[in-house]
Amino acid sequence: MANIAAQRIKREFKEVIRSEEVAKCAIKVELVDNNYTELKGEIAGPPDTPYEGGNFVLEIKVPETYPFNPPKVRFITKIWHPNISSVTGAICLDILKDQWAAAMTLRTVLLSLQALLAAAEPDDPQDAVVARQYKENLEMFKLTARHWTNAYAGGPSVNPECDDKIKRLVDMGIEEHQARVALSSYNWDLERATEQLFS
Amino acid sequence: MAASHENDSEMDCSDNEDCYEDYNDYYKDEDSDVEHVDPKKTDPEYFEYKCLSEEEVERLLNETVENLSNHLRISLPLAKVLLHSHSWNSIEVIRKYEENPQQTLISARIDPPCPPKNVIFSPTHLTCSVCVTLHHVDRFFHLSCSHMFCKDCWTMHFEVQINQGISTAISCMARDCVVLAPEDFVLKHLQHKTIIREKYQHFTFQDYVKSHPELRFCPGPNCSIIIYSKDIKAKRAFCDQCKTIFCFRCGCDYHAPTDCQVIKKWLTKCADDSETANYISAHTKDCPKCHICIEKNGGCNHMQCYKCKHDFCWMCLGDWKSHGSEYYECSRYRENPNIAHESVHAQAREALKKYLHYYERWENHSKSLKLEEQTLEKLRARINQKVMSGLGTWIDWQYLFTAANLLAKCRYTLQYTYPFAYYMDAGPRKELFEYQQAQLEAEIENLSWKIERAETTDRGDLENQMDIAEKRRTTLLKDFLDV
């Protein structure tokens, strides 16, 4: 690994640890290996959003040309968001692509991702299904995102109706996550989700 | 004896012509108005352009940059960025710059939207925020936005960007800063990196040419020629070097009378519908009279069954006689007049039928063009044989090649009339178009038939046919080519 990249990451690592956001438990980074090529990030779901109370884990891969090229970041924690793939966790965010600037840091990336959770951009979607729901039925989207936050990110909001529908599909022999995806995609219409799963 | 006599008279004639020309030269000034025919008015495909080498284009661009730099009293690199951001339109740059220089520099991303804060560099050492290393102030550089980074980081930044194919769009390394790095700044930081420097210069040149509406790279494989014309229209450009013919505006295969957008739509449609079109590509048809299987091995659509000698049209399998004179029915698609009242299925079927009608003809002429290339080879062999057996000289037969070239040109235009007709709204204009298209088609098939069968040196008849076909082609283009 190039010298600058390691040097920068070491420095940024300290910057995040010392930052005021860490004190407020809003962001966190951890080393995965000792040569600073891979890190684990964590962001707290911003308040007054469906992600509130959840903790979202990120995979951060540092390329050799860092910081002249952006880090490769994706969500490990499953999340329901128009700009994040509900399948792979891939993120659609300009600063992780062509709007990256060498003077940006891991801290700015994590804070930008947190801002993305607070303000989705459904017109520039990564997940078309989620984006459509966001635009056509915002309340349904919020309910679904809150439910996913509860199921995967340790969020506090329990929705018994959703859990019940999932349980009914699980009883039919469907795997839990698959059931959740199908129900989420069909606005929690049990009949249509069942139809899709068994077709 | 008769032949030699004819030759003599021809000689005389040409001598006379020469004299006549001298005579004209003598009175050139007075006569030029009368003699001169303006090709802009007579030839609908007339196009004034130049084939330039990369060096010539570089000189041309540099001249533009120098003129602007002198006019506005700004530096050369600055002039270059301004021109590039305004599609190389000097007049536009001058107008904007004289109106509001500050705003012009901001919108061209030369200056930052907000003036940078005045930072006083009292310390002798600074930490570069990219490599987090402490360096002496001398090692720091910045663009108009005053964002300071060390020399090594700038170099690395440029290297990474250039390796990703980015050149004129490299911006400052600071967060949210839109200021672009001008050419001289980039080159200054790549002083000892010859390969990357060359790469950068190659990419910037490509960017400049692509953003310049009067320049167009020749699309021919491995061709470095650039076509230059003040006439920014969908005209026929011909590359001197690799002989590629293409449309100056879109760079694709030349497509008159169809325009750039329509041909793109058509080609996409053809690519999408290739499955349905597959069945059409069968190369054989049965003779409508004796039902023997016939393979089409020439470009001409006037077929003669080798067994029963029945003359028929390859397109519609109808009797050729009915195609002969006035009306060439075969190229016109007859729409079902009651279509609006039919079911959705019937409408879909009708739409497919309509598309296939045009596609079949488009494909067929494209194939004919290729087959006629083979005919040309056969022609060459036959001429050789004729000359060897003493039937005329090589020169006597040359006109056949001219005829074959003209045939290719006419058929090419005919091929591109089909997408044009497909997207045309029904009405008197379409009727006129299809009438002219039918006329052109008939004359082309006549010409093709005559070329394939030119046995004697009956030059007059063929030349007459050539003239008719070309007239039909230019008439159609004059009426419908709108660029």
Contacts between the chains, C-beta under 8 A, distances in Angstrom:
chain1	res1	chain2	res2	distance
A	4	B	130	7.5
A	4	B	131	4.8
A	4	B	153	7.8
A	4	B	156	7.2
A	7	B	131	6.6
A	7	B	132	5.9
A	7	B	133	7.2
A	8	B	130	7.4
A	8	B	131	6.9
A	8	B	132	5.8
A	11	B	132	4.5
A	65	B	160	5.2
A	67	B	130	5.8
A	68	B	130	7.9
A	68	B	156	5.6
A	68	B	157	5.3
A	68	B	159	8.0
A	68	B	160	4.0
A	68	B	161	7.7
A	69	B	160	6.1
A	101	B	171	7.7
A	101	B	172	7.6
A	101	B	173	5.6
A	101	B	174	6.0
A	101	B	175	4.8
A	101	B	176	7.2
A	101	B	177	6.8
A	102	B	130	4.7
A	102	B	149	7.7
A	102	B	153	6.9
A	102	B	157	5.8
A	102	B	173	3.9
A	103	B	129	5.2
A	103	B	130	6.0
A	103	B	147	7.4
A	103	B	149	7.7
A	103	B	173	5.2
A	103	B	174	4.8
A	103	B	175	5.2
A	104	B	175	5.2
A	108	B	175	6.7
